Amino acid sequence: MERRDIVVVAASTGGLEALKQLFGALPRDMPATVFAVMHIGAHPSILPAILQSTCDLPVRHACDGEVFAQSTIYIAPPDRHLLLFDGKTLLSNGPKENFTRPAADPLFRSAAVLHGRRVIGVVLTGDLDDGAAGLKAVRACGGYAIVQDPTDCRSPSMPINALRATTADVVAPIAELGAAIVNALEPTMNSPQPRNQTDVLVAETEDRMIRTGNIELAELEAIGARSALTCPDCGGVIWRIGSGFPLRYRCHTGHAFSAVSLEDEQRRQSENAIWQAIRGIEERIFLANELLEQGKQVRNDVSDLVARIATLEDAKASVMRILQDCLADNATCGTGEAERR
């Protein structure tokens, strides 16, 4: 007979206060282990110390190869994916997922694949949709899903997308989620829960890829189909992974991203490209004016320079209009998280 005793938590924008409130509600003798990912990037972090100030459970950064203990909270350290394997915490510097490391999806997947029905997945406030595919894997492997009520979030995108990806057992404000986790630990699970075999295969394959660093083309072909898109991180071919929501992609190098995060990155890159074009035109205008002044001083014919400057000014105005359209689209679609880069 198994009990739920593995809790995986994802948070991003607005997540610090949410994690403090959630962990502060957990009892000191909680018969489970908690693993959490917050999008902190590669910057040094004192997140465990901050969370410890409001929490009765010990909170610390996970270490590579450490046998994890019950009644303890492990936080993914900067610039490392946190994975679970064989009763230990594993840290990976493998390719980013959803353009971030640490990311929630690798943690959720590894917990789901190894611990199945024992897992409780929790998605809190945050931008975009990291954690949605991970929570889907948790449910596919028979685990329990908890999502913060989007109306209670500083940034509701992660919870909204998690709820689009799979069914949640509990959707509630952050003030109620600590009790919801404790309640979910109680039932003894005597009967097997159904498993979605297609989603399980995808989760198992992707977990093995990131854990071993070995990505075979045959494995990618087995869980996905080649797309016409290229990886924005390495320029390689990418495969569309699995089916249904969330729409996801992975390249042969190992970078993985949802369609939501990929579109956000492409939007950022296209805006940067337009700004670079504007800068290049402005520099050409500047140099043409320098040549114009020099030509006037030596009484050369400068009519061609005057015409060139006028053409460049028109080109700059046209590109500026494109930029304004791009910015308007960004405002409509929403911007990405600065901290994930």
C-alpha positions as CSV (number, residue, x, y, z in Angstrom):
1,M,0.0,0.0,0.0
2,E,1.4,3.3,-1.1
3,R,1.0,6.8,0.4
4,R,1.5,10.1,-1.3
5,D,4.8,11.3,0.1
6,I,6.5,13.2,-2.8
7,V,5.4,16.8,-3.3
8,V,6.8,18.8,-6.3
9,V,6.1,22.5,-6.5
10,A,6.5,25.1,-9.3
11,A,6.5,28.8,-8.9
12,S,7.7,31.9,-10.8
13,T,6.5,35.5,-10.9
14,G,5.0,36.2,-7.5
15,G,6.2,32.9,-6.3
16,L,8.3,34.1,-3.3
17,E,5.3,35.2,-1.3
18,A,3.3,32.2,-2.4
19,L,6.0,29.8,-1.4
20,K,6.4,31.5,2.0
21,Q,2.7,31.2,2.7
22,L,2.5,27.6,1.4
23,F,5.5,26.3,3.3
24,G,4.6,28.2,6.4
25,A,1.4,26.1,6.5
26,L,3.1,22.7,6.5
27,P,3.6,20.9,9.8
28,R,7.0,20.1,11.2
29,D,6.3,16.3,11.2
30,M,4.9,16.2,7.7
31,P,5.3,12.6,6.4
32,A,6.5,13.7,3.0
33,T,9.4,15.3,1.1
34,V,8.9,18.5,-0.8
35,F,10.9,19.6,-3.9
36,A,10.4,23.1,-5.3
37,V,11.5,25.0,-8.4
38,M,11.4,28.7,-8.7
39,H,12.7,30.5,-11.8
40,I,15.9,32.1,-10.4
41,G,18.2,31.6,-13.4
42,A,21.9,31.5,-12.8
43,H,22.1,34.2,-10.2
44,P,23.3,33.4,-6.6
45,S,20.3,32.6,-4.4
46,I,19.4,32.8,-0.7
47,L,15.9,31.5,-1.4
48,P,16.2,28.6,1.2
49,A,17.2,31.1,4.0
50,I,14.3,33.4,3.1
51,L,11.8,30.6,3.1
52,Q,13.2,29.1,6.3
53,S,12.3,32.3,8.2
54,T,8.6,31.4,7.9
55,C,8.7,27.6,7.8
56,D,9.0,24.9,10.5
57,L,10.4,22.3,8.0
58,P,14.1,22.5,7.2
59,V,14.6,24.2,3.8
60,R,17.8,23.8,1.8
61,H,19.2,23.7,-1.7
62,A,19.3,20.2,-3.1
63,C,22.8,18.6,-3.6
64,D,23.8,16.3,-6.4
65,G,23.5,12.6,-5.4
66,E,22.0,13.3,-2.0
67,V,19.6,10.7,-0.4
68,F,16.6,12.8,0.3
69,A,14.9,12.8,3.7
70,Q,11.3,13.1,4.8
71,S,9.9,16.2,6.4
72,T,12.4,18.3,4.4
73,I,12.0,20.9,1.6
74,Y,14.6,20.8,-1.2
75,I,15.0,23.9,-3.5
76,A,16.5,23.7,-7.0
77,P,19.8,25.6,-6.9
78,P,20.7,28.3,-9.4
79,D,21.3,27.2,-13.0
80,R,20.6,23.5,-12.3
81,H,17.6,21.3,-13.1
82,L,16.5,19.3,-10.0
83,L,15.7,15.7,-10.8
84,L,14.8,12.7,-8.7
85,F,16.2,9.2,-9.2
86,D,16.7,6.1,-7.1
87,G,15.8,7.9,-3.8
88,K,18.3,10.7,-4.5
89,T,18.3,14.3,-5.8
90,L,20.2,14.7,-9.0
91,L,21.3,18.1,-10.4
92,S,21.7,18.6,-14.1
93,N,23.3,21.4,-16.1
94,G,21.6,20.0,-19.2
95,P,19.8,22.1,-21.8
96,K,17.3,24.7,-20.7
97,E,13.6,23.8,-20.8
98,N,11.1,26.7,-21.6
99,F,14.3,28.8,-21.8
100,T,15.0,28.4,-18.1
101,R,17.2,26.4,-15.8
102,P,16.1,25.3,-13.3
103,A,12.7,24.5,-14.8
104,A,9.7,22.8,-13.3
105,D,8.8,20.3,-16.0
106,P,12.0,18.2,-15.6
107,L,11.4,17.9,-11.8
108,F,7.7,17.0,-12.2
109,R,8.5,14.4,-15.0
110,S,11.2,12.7,-13.0
111,A,9.0,12.5,-9.9
112,A,6.1,11.2,-11.9
113,V,8.1,8.5,-13.8
114,L,9.9,7.2,-10.7
115,H,7.2,7.6,-8.0
116,G,3.9,7.5,-9.9
117,R,0.9,7.6,-7.5
118,R,3.0,8.8,-4.6
119,V,3.4,12.2,-6.2
120,I,1.5,15.4,-5.5
121,G,2.2,18.1,-8.1
122,V,1.6,21.8,-7.2
123,V,1.6,24.7,-9.7
124,L,1.6,28.2,-8.2
125,T,1.7,31.7,-9.6
126,G,3.9,32.5,-12.6
127,D,4.1,33.6,-16.3
128,L,3.9,31.4,-19.4
129,D,3.4,27.7,-18.9
130,D,6.4,25.9,-17.2
131,G,4.9,23.2,-15.1
132,A,1.9,22.5,-17.3
133,A,3.5,19.6,-19.1
134,G,5.0,18.4,-15.9
135,L,1.7,18.4,-14.1
136,K,0.2,16.5,-17.1
137,A,2.9,13.8,-16.6
138,V,2.1,13.6,-12.9
139,R,-1.5,13.0,-13.6
140,A,-0.7,10.5,-16.4
141,C,1.4,8.5,-14.0
142,G,-1.4,8.4,-11.4
143,G,-0.4,11.3,-9.3
144,Y,-2.4,14.1,-7.6
145,A,-2.7,17.6,-9.0
146,I,-3.1,20.9,-7.0
147,V,-3.2,24.3,-8.7
148,Q,-3.4,27.7,-7.2
149,D,-6.6,29.5,-8.1
150,P,-5.6,31.8,-11.0
151,T,-7.7,34.6,-9.6
152,D,-5.6,34.4,-6.5
153,C,-2.3,34.8,-8.4
154,R,0.0,37.8,-9.1
155,S,0.7,36.1,-12.4
156,P,-2.0,33.6,-13.4
157,S,-0.5,32.2,-16.6
158,M,1.2,29.1,-15.1
159,P,-2.0,28.0,-13.2
160,I,-4.2,28.7,-16.2
161,N,-2.1,26.7,-18.6
162,A,-1.7,23.9,-16.0
163,L,-5.5,23.6,-15.9
164,R,-5.7,23.6,-19.7
165,A,-3.2,20.7,-19.7
166,T,-4.8,18.4,-17.2
167,T,-7.5,18.0,-14.6
168,A,-6.7,19.2,-11.1
169,D,-7.8,17.5,-7.9
170,V,-7.7,20.8,-6.1
171,V,-7.9,24.4,-7.3
172,A,-7.8,26.8,-4.4
173,P,-6.3,30.1,-3.1
174,I,-2.7,29.9,-1.7
175,A,-4.1,30.2,1.9
176,E,-5.8,26.8,1.5
177,L,-3.1,24.9,-0.4
178,G,-1.0,23.9,2.6
179,A,-4.0,22.1,4.1
180,A,-4.8,20.6,0.7
181,I,-1.4,19.1,0.5
182,V,-1.6,17.6,4.1
183,N,-5.1,16.2,3.3
184,A,-3.7,14.6,0.1
185,L,-1.1,12.7,2.1
186,E,-3.7,10.9,4.2
187,P,-5.5,8.5,1.9
188,T,-4.0,5.1,1.4
189,M,-4.2,4.1,-2.2
190,N,-5.3,0.5,-2.5
191,S,-6.6,0.6,-6.1
192,P,-4.5,1.4,-9.1
193,Q,-5.3,4.6,-10.9
194,P,-5.5,4.7,-14.7
195,R,-2.3,5.7,-16.6
196,N,-2.2,7.4,-19.9
197,Q,0.3,5.2,-21.7
198,T,1.2,7.7,-24.4
199,D,1.9,10.5,-22.0
200,V,3.8,8.1,-19.7
201,L,6.0,7.0,-22.7
202,V,6.8,10.7,-23.5
203,A,7.6,11.4,-19.8
204,E,9.8,8.4,-19.4
205,T,11.7,9.1,-22.6
206,E,12.2,12.8,-21.8
207,D,13.2,12.0,-18.3
208,R,15.9,9.6,-19.5
209,M,17.2,12.1,-22.0
210,I,17.7,14.9,-19.5
211,R,19.0,12.5,-16.8
212,T,21.6,10.8,-19.0
213,G,22.3,13.6,-21.5
214,N,21.9,11.0,-24.3
215,I,19.4,12.0,-26.9
216,E,18.9,9.5,-29.7
217,L,17.2,10.5,-33.0
218,A,15.2,7.3,-32.8
219,E,13.8,8.2,-29.4
220,L,12.8,11.6,-30.6
221,E,11.1,10.1,-33.7
222,A,9.3,7.7,-31.3
223,I,7.7,10.4,-29.2
224,G,7.4,13.3,-31.8
225,A,7.5,14.4,-35.4
226,R,10.0,16.7,-37.1
227,S,8.7,20.2,-37.6
228,A,9.6,23.0,-40.0
229,L,10.8,25.1,-37.0
230,T,14.4,25.5,-35.7
231,C,15.6,25.8,-32.2
232,P,16.1,29.4,-31.2
233,D,18.9,28.4,-28.8
234,C,21.1,26.3,-31.1
235,G,19.5,26.5,-34.6
236,G,18.9,22.8,-34.8
237,V,15.9,20.9,-36.1
238,I,13.1,20.5,-33.5
239,W,10.5,17.8,-33.0
240,R,6.9,18.4,-32.0
241,I,6.5,16.2,-28.9
242,G,3.4,14.3,-28.0
243,S,-0.1,15.5,-28.7
244,G,-2.7,17.6,-27.1
245,F,-2.1,20.6,-24.8
246,P,0.5,22.0,-24.1
247,L,2.0,22.0,-27.6
248,R,5.7,21.2,-27.0
249,Y,9.0,21.0,-29.0
250,R,12.4,19.5,-28.3
251,C,15.6,19.7,-30.4
252,H,18.3,17.0,-30.8
253,T,20.6,18.9,-28.5
254,G,18.0,18.7,-25.8
255,H,16.5,22.2,-25.6
256,A,12.8,21.9,-24.9
257,F,10.0,24.4,-24.9
258,S,6.3,24.8,-25.2
259,A,4.7,26.7,-28.0
260,V,3.8,29.4,-25.6
261,S,7.4,29.9,-24.4
262,L,8.7,29.5,-28.0
263,E,6.4,32.2,-29.3
264,D,7.4,34.5,-26.5
265,E,11.1,34.0,-27.3
266,Q,10.5,34.5,-31.0
267,R,8.6,37.7,-30.2
268,R,11.5,39.0,-28.2
269,Q,14.0,38.0,-30.9
270,S,12.0,39.7,-33.7
271,E,11.7,42.9,-31.7
272,N,15.5,42.8,-31.1
273,A,16.1,42.3,-34.8
274,I,14.0,45.3,-35.7
275,W,15.8,47.5,-33.2
276,Q,19.1,46.3,-34.7
277,A,17.8,47.2,-38.2
278,I,16.9,50.7,-36.9
279,R,20.3,51.1,-35.3
280,G,22.0,50.1,-38.6
281,I,19.9,52.6,-40.6
282,E,20.6,55.4,-38.0
283,E,24.3,54.7,-38.3
284,R,24.2,54.9,-42.1
285,I,22.3,58.2,-41.8
286,F,24.9,59.5,-39.4
287,L,27.8,58.5,-41.6
288,A,26.1,59.9,-44.7
289,N,25.7,63.3,-42.9
290,E,29.3,63.2,-41.9
291,L,30.2,62.7,-45.6
292,L,27.8,65.4,-46.6
293,E,29.4,68.0,-44.3
294,Q,32.9,67.0,-45.6
295,G,31.7,67.3,-49.2
296,K,30.3,70.8,-48.5
297,Q,33.6,71.9,-47.1
298,V,35.5,70.9,-50.2
299,R,32.7,72.0,-52.5
300,N,32.0,68.6,-54.0
301,D,28.7,67.6,-55.6
302,V,26.7,66.2,-52.6
303,S,23.4,65.6,-54.4
304,D,23.8,61.8,-54.2
305,L,24.4,62.0,-50.4
306,V,21.3,64.2,-49.9
307,A,19.2,61.7,-51.9
308,R,20.7,58.8,-49.9
309,I,19.9,60.4,-46.6
310,A,16.3,61.0,-47.7
311,T,15.9,57.4,-48.7
312,L,17.4,56.2,-45.4
313,E,15.1,58.5,-43.4
314,D,12.1,57.0,-45.3
315,A,13.4,53.5,-44.6
316,K,13.8,54.3,-40.9
317,A,10.2,55.6,-40.8
318,S,9.0,52.4,-42.4
319,V,10.9,50.1,-40.0
320,M,9.7,52.2,-37.0
321,R,6.1,51.6,-38.1
322,I,6.8,47.9,-38.2
323,L,8.3,48.2,-34.7
324,Q,5.2,49.9,-33.4
325,D,3.0,47.1,-34.9
326,C,5.3,44.6,-33.2
327,L,5.1,46.3,-29.8
328,A,1.4,46.5,-30.1
329,D,1.2,42.8,-30.7
330,N,3.5,42.2,-27.7
331,A,1.2,44.2,-25.5
332,T,-1.8,42.2,-26.7
333,C,-0.1,38.8,-26.3
334,G,1.7,39.6,-23.1
335,T,5.5,39.7,-22.4
336,G,7.7,36.9,-21.0
337,E,9.6,36.7,-17.8
338,A,12.8,38.7,-17.6
339,E,14.2,36.5,-14.8
340,R,14.1,33.3,-16.9
341,R,16.8,34.4,-19.3
